[in-house]
């Protein structure tokens, strides 16, 4: 898994948002229904969102999921 920092927009004092990435590779034999079910489970239970999906000419899929890293700040 990788970590990446992106900037949130919409605020004058935008804080950097850190994301955690997960890379998946599905073979060409994976049906659309099975791929959808897999991604739905990652989204629902792991709080992942689809960042990128690429389908290759051979039918395989490369999927990049991301989720925000929530930092808990200590209350003083």
Jmol script that loads the backbone (N, CA, C; Angstrom):
load data "model"
ATOM      1  N   UNK A   1       0.834  -1.175   0.000  1.00  0.00           N
ATOM      2  CA  UNK A   1       0.000   0.000   0.000  1.00  0.00           C
ATOM      3  C   UNK A   1       0.878   1.237   0.000  1.00  0.00           C
ATOM      4  N   UNK A   2       0.394   2.238  -0.676  1.00  0.00           N
ATOM      5  CA  UNK A   2       1.140   3.482  -0.785  1.00  0.00           C
ATOM      6  C   UNK A   2       0.405   4.582  -0.035  1.00  0.00           C
ATOM      7  N   UNK A   3       1.118   5.600   0.295  1.00  0.00           N
ATOM      8  CA  UNK A   3       0.522   6.792   0.900  1.00  0.00           C
ATOM      9  C   UNK A   3       0.794   7.954  -0.025  1.00  0.00           C
ATOM     10  N   UNK A   4      -0.195   8.819  -0.176  1.00  0.00           N
ATOM     11  CA  UNK A   4      -0.038   9.974  -1.048  1.00  0.00           C
ATOM     12  C   UNK A   4      -0.759  11.150  -0.423  1.00  0.00           C
ATOM     13  N   UNK A   5      -0.254  12.311  -0.651  1.00  0.00           N
ATOM     14  CA  UNK A   5      -0.863  13.519  -0.105  1.00  0.00           C
ATOM     15  C   UNK A   5      -1.448  14.324  -1.250  1.00  0.00           C
ATOM     16  N   UNK A   6      -2.717  14.716  -1.105  1.00  0.00           N
ATOM     17  CA  UNK A   6      -3.377  15.557  -2.090  1.00  0.00           C
ATOM     18  C   UNK A   6      -3.957  16.758  -1.385  1.00  0.00           C
ATOM     19  N   UNK A   7      -4.215  17.805  -2.096  1.00  0.00           N
ATOM     20  CA  UNK A   7      -4.740  19.022  -1.475  1.00  0.00           C
ATOM     21  C   UNK A   7      -6.250  19.074  -1.631  1.00  0.00           C
ATOM     22  N   UNK A   8      -6.948  19.380  -0.550  1.00  0.00           N
ATOM     23  CA  UNK A   8      -8.386  19.620  -0.618  1.00  0.00           C
ATOM     24  C   UNK A   8      -8.607  21.029  -1.138  1.00  0.00           C
ATOM     25  N   UNK A   9      -9.656  21.223  -1.900  1.00  0.00           N
ATOM     26  CA  UNK A   9      -9.962  22.566  -2.383  1.00  0.00           C
ATOM     27  C   UNK A   9     -11.228  23.064  -1.709  1.00  0.00           C
ATOM     28  N   UNK A  10     -11.512  24.314  -1.875  1.00  0.00           N
ATOM     29  CA  UNK A  10     -12.728  24.872  -1.332  1.00  0.00           C
ATOM     30  C   UNK A  10     -12.533  25.639  -0.042  1.00  0.00           C
ATOM     31  N   UNK A  11     -11.359  25.670   0.477  1.00  0.00           N
ATOM     32  CA  UNK A  11     -11.103  26.385   1.705  1.00  0.00           C
ATOM     33  C   UNK A  11      -9.840  27.217   1.544  1.00  0.00           C
ATOM     34  N   UNK A  12      -9.860  28.395   2.158  1.00  0.00           N
ATOM     35  CA  UNK A  12      -8.683  29.258   2.098  1.00  0.00           C
ATOM     36  C   UNK A  12      -7.505  28.600   2.816  1.00  0.00           C
ATOM     37  N   UNK A  13      -7.826  27.872   3.878  1.00  0.00           N
ATOM     38  CA  UNK A  13      -6.799  27.185   4.648  1.00  0.00           C
ATOM     39  C   UNK A  13      -6.956  25.686   4.471  1.00  0.00           C
ATOM     40  N   UNK A  14      -6.852  25.233   3.241  1.00  0.00           N
ATOM     41  CA  UNK A  14      -7.042  23.818   2.941  1.00  0.00           C
ATOM     42  C   UNK A  14      -5.933  22.989   3.572  1.00  0.00           C
ATOM     43  N   UNK A  15      -6.338  21.922   4.233  1.00  0.00           N
ATOM     44  CA  UNK A  15      -5.371  21.002   4.829  1.00  0.00           C
ATOM     45  C   UNK A  15      -5.090  19.891   3.836  1.00  0.00           C
ATOM     46  N   UNK A  16      -3.892  19.388   3.872  1.00  0.00           N
ATOM     47  CA  UNK A  16      -3.528  18.285   2.990  1.00  0.00           C
ATOM     48  C   UNK A  16      -4.251  17.023   3.449  1.00  0.00           C
ATOM     49  N   UNK A  17      -4.780  16.283   2.500  1.00  0.00           N
ATOM     50  CA  UNK A  17      -5.454  15.034   2.787  1.00  0.00           C
ATOM     51  C   UNK A  17      -4.536  13.896   2.386  1.00  0.00           C
ATOM     52  N   UNK A  18      -4.362  12.959   3.281  1.00  0.00           N
ATOM     53  CA  UNK A  18      -3.535  11.808   2.977  1.00  0.00           C
ATOM     54  C   UNK A  18      -4.434  10.639   2.603  1.00  0.00           C
ATOM     55  N   UNK A  19      -4.025   9.926   1.559  1.00  0.00           N
ATOM     56  CA  UNK A  19      -4.764   8.766   1.092  1.00  0.00           C
ATOM     57  C   UNK A  19      -3.894   7.521   1.168  1.00  0.00           C
ATOM     58  N   UNK A  20      -4.536   6.433   1.417  1.00  0.00           N
ATOM     59  CA  UNK A  20      -3.903   5.123   1.373  1.00  0.00           C
ATOM     60  C   UNK A  20      -4.412   4.456   0.095  1.00  0.00           C
ATOM     61  N   UNK A  21      -3.531   3.805  -0.655  1.00  0.00           N
ATOM     62  CA  UNK A  21      -3.902   3.206  -1.923  1.00  0.00           C
ATOM     63  C   UNK A  21      -3.751   1.697  -1.870  1.00  0.00           C
ATOM     64  N   UNK A  22      -4.652   1.010  -2.558  1.00  0.00           N
ATOM     65  CA  UNK A  22      -4.585  -0.447  -2.697  1.00  0.00           C
ATOM     66  C   UNK A  22      -4.722  -0.776  -4.183  1.00  0.00           C
ATOM     67  N   UNK A  23      -3.802  -1.579  -4.676  1.00  0.00           N
ATOM     68  CA  UNK A  23      -3.797  -1.974  -6.084  1.00  0.00           C
ATOM     69  C   UNK A  23      -4.299  -3.406  -6.209  1.00  0.00           C
ATOM     70  N   UNK A  24      -5.262  -3.600  -7.097  1.00  0.00           N
ATOM     71  CA  UNK A  24      -5.806  -4.923  -7.359  1.00  0.00           C
ATOM     72  C   UNK A  24      -5.659  -5.244  -8.840  1.00  0.00           C
ATOM     73  N   UNK A  25      -5.513  -6.504  -9.137  1.00  0.00           N
ATOM     74  CA  UNK A  25      -5.439  -6.945 -10.526  1.00  0.00           C
ATOM     75  C   UNK A  25      -6.406  -8.111 -10.676  1.00  0.00           C
ATOM     76  N   UNK A  26      -7.366  -7.996 -11.580  1.00  0.00           N
ATOM     77  CA  UNK A  26      -8.333  -9.054 -11.815  1.00  0.00           C
ATOM     78  C   UNK A  26      -8.059  -9.693 -13.169  1.00  0.00           C
ATOM     79  N   UNK A  27      -8.045 -11.015 -13.236  1.00  0.00           N
ATOM     80  CA  UNK A  27      -7.800 -11.689 -14.513  1.00  0.00           C
ATOM     81  C   UNK A  27      -8.994 -11.561 -15.458  1.00  0.00           C
ATOM     82  N   UNK A  28      -8.777 -11.885 -16.688  1.00  0.00           N
ATOM     83  CA  UNK A  28      -9.835 -11.752 -17.694  1.00  0.00           C
ATOM     84  C   UNK A  28     -11.003 -12.684 -17.449  1.00  0.00           C
ATOM     85  N   UNK A  29     -10.792 -13.726 -16.677  1.00  0.00           N
ATOM     86  CA  UNK A  29     -11.865 -14.681 -16.397  1.00  0.00           C
ATOM     87  C   UNK A  29     -12.846 -14.176 -15.343  1.00  0.00           C
ATOM     88  N   UNK A  30     -12.533 -13.070 -14.697  1.00  0.00           N
ATOM     89  CA  UNK A  30     -13.425 -12.495 -13.688  1.00  0.00           C
ATOM     90  C   UNK A  30     -14.600 -11.817 -14.388  1.00  0.00           C
ATOM     91  N   UNK A  31     -15.804 -12.212 -14.006  1.00  0.00           N
ATOM     92  CA  UNK A  31     -16.994 -11.626 -14.627  1.00  0.00           C
ATOM     93  C   UNK A  31     -17.212 -10.201 -14.124  1.00  0.00           C
ATOM     94  N   UNK A  32     -18.011  -9.458 -14.858  1.00  0.00           N
ATOM     95  CA  UNK A  32     -18.345  -8.094 -14.452  1.00  0.00           C
ATOM     96  C   UNK A  32     -19.083  -8.103 -13.114  1.00  0.00           C
ATOM     97  N   UNK A  33     -19.955  -9.082 -12.946  1.00  0.00           N
ATOM     98  CA  UNK A  33     -20.718  -9.197 -11.711  1.00  0.00           C
ATOM     99  C   UNK A  33     -19.797  -9.459 -10.512  1.00  0.00           C
ATOM    100  N   UNK A  34     -18.825 -10.358 -10.673  1.00  0.00           N
ATOM    101  CA  UNK A  34     -17.889 -10.670  -9.591  1.00  0.00           C
ATOM    102  C   UNK A  34     -17.010  -9.466  -9.268  1.00  0.00           C
ATOM    103  N   UNK A  35     -16.578  -8.727 -10.292  1.00  0.00           N
ATOM    104  CA  UNK A  35     -15.763  -7.534 -10.073  1.00  0.00           C
ATOM    105  C   UNK A  35     -16.563  -6.468  -9.329  1.00  0.00           C
ATOM    106  N   UNK A  36     -17.821  -6.296  -9.713  1.00  0.00           N
ATOM    107  CA  UNK A  36     -18.686  -5.323  -9.047  1.00  0.00           C
ATOM    108  C   UNK A  36     -18.902  -5.706  -7.588  1.00  0.00           C
ATOM    109  N   UNK A  37     -19.109  -6.991  -7.328  1.00  0.00           N
ATOM    110  CA  UNK A  37     -19.310  -7.460  -5.956  1.00  0.00           C
ATOM    111  C   UNK A  37     -18.060  -7.219  -5.107  1.00  0.00           C
ATOM    112  N   UNK A  38     -16.901  -7.507  -5.661  1.00  0.00           N
ATOM    113  CA  UNK A  38     -15.634  -7.296  -4.952  1.00  0.00           C
ATOM    114  C   UNK A  38     -15.437  -5.828  -4.603  1.00  0.00           C
ATOM    115  N   UNK A  39     -15.678  -4.949  -5.572  1.00  0.00           N
ATOM    116  CA  UNK A  39     -15.504  -3.513  -5.324  1.00  0.00           C
ATOM    117  C   UNK A  39     -16.544  -2.981  -4.340  1.00  0.00           C
ATOM    118  N   UNK A  40     -17.752  -3.495  -4.414  1.00  0.00           N
ATOM    119  CA  UNK A  40     -18.799  -3.075  -3.477  1.00  0.00           C
ATOM    120  C   UNK A  40     -18.442  -3.457  -2.048  1.00  0.00           C
ATOM    121  N   UNK A  41     -17.884  -4.654  -1.863  1.00  0.00           N
ATOM    122  CA  UNK A  41     -17.490  -5.083  -0.525  1.00  0.00           C
ATOM    123  C   UNK A  41     -16.344  -4.245   0.022  1.00  0.00           C
ATOM    124  N   UNK A  42     -15.375  -3.926  -0.824  1.00  0.00           N
ATOM    125  CA  UNK A  42     -14.276  -3.058  -0.380  1.00  0.00           C
ATOM    126  C   UNK A  42     -14.800  -1.681   0.013  1.00  0.00           C
ATOM    127  N   UNK A  43     -15.749  -1.162  -0.755  1.00  0.00           N
ATOM    128  CA  UNK A  43     -16.293   0.169  -0.473  1.00  0.00           C
ATOM    129  C   UNK A  43     -17.125   0.165   0.811  1.00  0.00           C
ATOM    130  N   UNK A  44     -17.951  -0.852   0.976  1.00  0.00           N
ATOM    131  CA  UNK A  44     -18.861  -0.873   2.116  1.00  0.00           C
ATOM    132  C   UNK A  44     -18.161  -1.196   3.430  1.00  0.00           C
ATOM    133  N   UNK A  45     -17.300  -2.182   3.417  1.00  0.00           N
ATOM    134  CA  UNK A  45     -16.699  -2.640   4.665  1.00  0.00           C
ATOM    135  C   UNK A  45     -15.328  -2.034   4.946  1.00  0.00           C
ATOM    136  N   UNK A  46     -14.600  -1.664   3.906  1.00  0.00           N
ATOM    137  CA  UNK A  46     -13.267  -1.125   4.102  1.00  0.00           C
ATOM    138  C   UNK A  46     -13.164   0.360   3.877  1.00  0.00           C
ATOM    139  N   UNK A  47     -14.280   0.999   3.512  1.00  0.00           N
ATOM    140  CA  UNK A  47     -14.329   2.440   3.249  1.00  0.00           C
ATOM    141  C   UNK A  47     -13.398   2.858   2.113  1.00  0.00           C
ATOM    142  N   UNK A  48     -13.209   1.988   1.126  1.00  0.00           N
ATOM    143  CA  UNK A  48     -12.389   2.295  -0.044  1.00  0.00           C
ATOM    144  C   UNK A  48     -13.259   2.931  -1.106  1.00  0.00           C
ATOM    145  N   UNK A  49     -12.662   3.771  -1.930  1.00  0.00           N
ATOM    146  CA  UNK A  49     -13.356   4.348  -3.087  1.00  0.00           C
ATOM    147  C   UNK A  49     -12.507   4.096  -4.321  1.00  0.00           C
ATOM    148  N   UNK A  50     -13.161   4.023  -5.450  1.00  0.00           N
ATOM    149  CA  UNK A  50     -12.475   3.747  -6.699  1.00  0.00           C
ATOM    150  C   UNK A  50     -11.719   4.987  -7.167  1.00  0.00           C
ATOM    151  N   UNK A  51     -10.416   4.857  -7.311  1.00  0.00           N
ATOM    152  CA  UNK A  51      -9.590   5.962  -7.788  1.00  0.00           C
ATOM    153  C   UNK A  51      -9.331   5.823  -9.284  1.00  0.00           C
ATOM    154  N   UNK A  52      -9.111   4.595  -9.738  1.00  0.00           N
ATOM    155  CA  UNK A  52      -8.802   4.372 -11.151  1.00  0.00           C
ATOM    156  C   UNK A  52      -9.087   2.918 -11.511  1.00  0.00           C
ATOM    157  N   UNK A  53      -9.617   2.714 -12.692  1.00  0.00           N
ATOM    158  CA  UNK A  53      -9.820   1.371 -13.215  1.00  0.00           C
ATOM    159  C   UNK A  53      -9.342   1.362 -14.653  1.00  0.00           C
ATOM    160  N   UNK A  54      -8.524   0.391 -14.972  1.00  0.00           N
ATOM    161  CA  UNK A  54      -8.016   0.292 -16.337  1.00  0.00           C
ATOM    162  C   UNK A  54      -8.258  -1.119 -16.840  1.00  0.00           C
ATOM    163  N   UNK A  55      -8.850  -1.228 -18.005  1.00  0.00           N
ATOM    164  CA  UNK A  55      -9.096  -2.527 -18.613  1.00  0.00           C
ATOM    165  C   UNK A  55      -8.146  -2.683 -19.785  1.00  0.00           C
ATOM    166  N   UNK A  56      -7.406  -3.769 -19.772  1.00  0.00           N
ATOM    167  CA  UNK A  56      -6.400  -4.015 -20.800  1.00  0.00           C
ATOM    168  C   UNK A  56      -6.990  -4.780 -21.977  1.00  0.00           C
ATOM    169  N   UNK A  57      -6.330  -4.726 -23.136  1.00  0.00           N
ATOM    170  CA  UNK A  57      -6.836  -5.431 -24.326  1.00  0.00           C
ATOM    171  C   UNK A  57      -7.018  -6.941 -24.123  1.00  0.00           C
ATOM    172  N   UNK A  58      -6.241  -7.530 -23.212  1.00  0.00           N
ATOM    173  CA  UNK A  58      -6.390  -8.963 -22.964  1.00  0.00           C
ATOM    174  C   UNK A  58      -7.580  -9.273 -22.050  1.00  0.00           C
ATOM    175  N   UNK A  59      -8.284  -8.242 -21.557  1.00  0.00           N
ATOM    176  CA  UNK A  59      -9.476  -8.438 -20.738  1.00  0.00           C
ATOM    177  C   UNK A  59      -9.229  -8.322 -19.245  1.00  0.00           C
ATOM    178  N   UNK A  60      -7.982  -8.251 -18.826  1.00  0.00           N
ATOM    179  CA  UNK A  60      -7.702  -8.111 -17.401  1.00  0.00           C
ATOM    180  C   UNK A  60      -7.956  -6.671 -16.957  1.00  0.00           C
ATOM    181  N   UNK A  61      -8.149  -6.508 -15.653  1.00  0.00           N
ATOM    182  CA  UNK A  61      -8.425  -5.181 -15.100  1.00  0.00           C
ATOM    183  C   UNK A  61      -7.402  -4.848 -14.025  1.00  0.00           C
ATOM    184  N   UNK A  62      -6.952  -3.611 -14.027  1.00  0.00           N
ATOM    185  CA  UNK A  62      -6.096  -3.097 -12.965  1.00  0.00           C
ATOM    186  C   UNK A  62      -6.908  -2.037 -12.236  1.00  0.00           C
ATOM    187  N   UNK A  63      -7.057  -2.216 -10.935  1.00  0.00           N
ATOM    188  CA  UNK A  63      -7.917  -1.357 -10.134  1.00  0.00           C
ATOM    189  C   UNK A  63      -7.083  -0.681  -9.054  1.00  0.00           C
ATOM    190  N   UNK A  64      -7.296   0.612  -8.868  1.00  0.00           N
ATOM    191  CA  UNK A  64      -6.644   1.353  -7.794  1.00  0.00           C
ATOM    192  C   UNK A  64      -7.747   1.905  -6.904  1.00  0.00           C
ATOM    193  N   UNK A  65      -7.720   1.495  -5.637  1.00  0.00           N
ATOM    194  CA  UNK A  65      -8.665   1.981  -4.642  1.00  0.00           C
ATOM    195  C   UNK A  65      -7.937   2.937  -3.709  1.00  0.00           C
ATOM    196  N   UNK A  66      -8.669   3.878  -3.137  1.00  0.00           N
ATOM    197  CA  UNK A  66      -8.065   4.785  -2.176  1.00  0.00           C
ATOM    198  C   UNK A  66      -9.035   5.035  -1.028  1.00  0.00           C
ATOM    199  N   UNK A  67      -8.459   5.404   0.120  1.00  0.00           N
ATOM    200  CA  UNK A  67      -9.267   5.839   1.255  1.00  0.00           C
ATOM    201  C   UNK A  67      -8.466   6.853   2.051  1.00  0.00           C
ATOM    202  N   UNK A  68      -9.189   7.746   2.690  1.00  0.00           N
ATOM    203  CA  UNK A  68      -8.548   8.793   3.475  1.00  0.00           C
ATOM    204  C   UNK A  68      -7.952   8.198   4.735  1.00  0.00           C
ATOM    205  N   UNK A  69      -6.802   8.728   5.104  1.00  0.00           N
ATOM    206  CA  UNK A  69      -6.184   8.368   6.375  1.00  0.00           C
ATOM    207  C   UNK A  69      -6.634   9.411   7.377  1.00  0.00           C
ATOM    208  N   UNK A  70      -7.358   8.973   8.374  1.00  0.00           N
ATOM    209  CA  UNK A  70      -7.872   9.893   9.381  1.00  0.00           C
ATOM    210  C   UNK A  70      -6.876   9.986  10.518  1.00  0.00           C
ATOM    211  N   UNK A  71      -6.389  11.165  10.749  1.00  0.00           N
ATOM    212  CA  UNK A  71      -5.438  11.429  11.832  1.00  0.00           C
ATOM    213  C   UNK A  71      -6.207  11.991  13.019  1.00  0.00           C
ATOM    214  N   UNK A  72      -6.055  11.372  14.149  1.00  0.00           N
ATOM    215  CA  UNK A  72      -6.706  11.852  15.358  1.00  0.00           C
ATOM    216  C   UNK A  72      -5.755  12.801  16.061  1.00  0.00           C
ATOM    217  N   UNK A  73      -6.223  14.026  16.286  1.00  0.00           N
ATOM    218  CA  UNK A  73      -5.377  15.007  16.963  1.00  0.00           C
ATOM    219  C   UNK A  73      -5.716  15.027  18.445  1.00  0.00           C
ATOM    220  N   UNK A  74      -4.695  15.124  19.227  1.00  0.00           N
ATOM    221  CA  UNK A  74      -4.842  15.100  20.667  1.00  0.00           C
ATOM    222  C   UNK A  74      -5.486  16.398  21.162  1.00  0.00           C
ATOM    223  N   UNK A  75      -6.489  16.260  22.004  1.00  0.00           N
ATOM    224  CA  UNK A  75      -7.139  17.441  22.603  1.00  0.00           C
ATOM    225  C   UNK A  75      -6.299  17.915  23.783  1.00  0.00           C
ATOM    226  N   UNK A  76      -6.096  19.210  23.851  1.00  0.00           N
ATOM    227  CA  UNK A  76      -5.269  19.755  24.933  1.00  0.00           C
ATOM    228  C   UNK A  76      -6.128  20.264  26.045  1.00  0.00           C
TER     229      UNK A  76
END
end "model"
wireframe off; spacefill off
backbone 0.3
color backbone group
